[in-house]
Amino acid sequence: MINFSNEEMLRFFLENSDDIMVILNEEMETVFLSPSFEKVFQKPLEETLGRKFNEVLINFPSLPLMKPNQKMVIPVVLKELKKSLMLEFQFKPIQVKDRPGRFIFAIGRDVTERELVLKKFKDIAFKEKELNQMKSRFVSMASHEFKTPIATIVSSVMIMQMLLDKDFSDEIKVKLLGHIDKIINQSNRLTSIMSDVLLLEKSIQQDMKLNLKKISIGKFLESLIHDINEENLNRRTVRFFQPQSDKQILTDESMLVHIIRNLIQNALNYSPESSDPEVHLSIIGNFVEIRIKDYGIGIPREEHENIFGSFYRAKNVGNIKGTGLGLNIVQELTKKLKGEIWFKSKEGMGSEFFVSFPVK
């Protein structure tokens, strides 16, 4: 049987423990460091002893924040080793024999793997919660949005059946054509809703394929806005402002069409009695910025944080038709194109939506 002295036993534990043990004085200076510190940080102990420990570990808390037996996870970046760690430290005030003043004993361990698993779990839980909320909103939206077009289609068909039992006078023909138009319009509305749902599902998939090519952004916007104005039969005119020089960006043209068309259509829909909407193109450094401005109903301040949510519609939209999917899809597609989207809005004073893309 081999007997170890207390000193030998202590040295054995210190040399073989993966935990980092530190003793600090009141000035946060390092009084003691276990050998494990050198193993983890690949730094000689001599370089750290005597230094303030919160200068060695930038995120290490200052002494007043340390509480007895408190645990704290601290992110650490090891630039020399090109890796990041998460270290969990526990603090305990101690008295050192024959040494006046207050000391703190801190013991830390590498919990990087645990924190990554925990983060992954939280992300999954958050996505599951978000998915459940989205399902709930979809059920609510679908029951409301589908009810009107289906009721219109059914009633129009019933009226057409009654009219068919009568002679086909010009008056009846006009009524029949009117109900046929209603059926077509409401069927198109249902198709549009389902298209939005399918596009949303596609846009949130990580492996969504992009058909990237270079386009001149000024010419692209000019052509798209011309088409929208033609479709609108000149009832409202979207005004376009662009700089003299044009820029090329690498993008998926069909996605970009959907993004800009949706934002312009919103500007038209939510400013029915106001001045015509505007589209402004700006070149800012290595980015192109597209600003869509309207002078309509605006978005209430308390609803700004929710406006990009799935199936979410602001309380002041009234009878203006919509599914609450448009901006959510626009946001997802913008992310796919490596762009950013944000907005400014005040209720009753209109909205400005901005999308920005890198110049390639």
Disulfide bonds with the S-S distance in Angstrom:
none
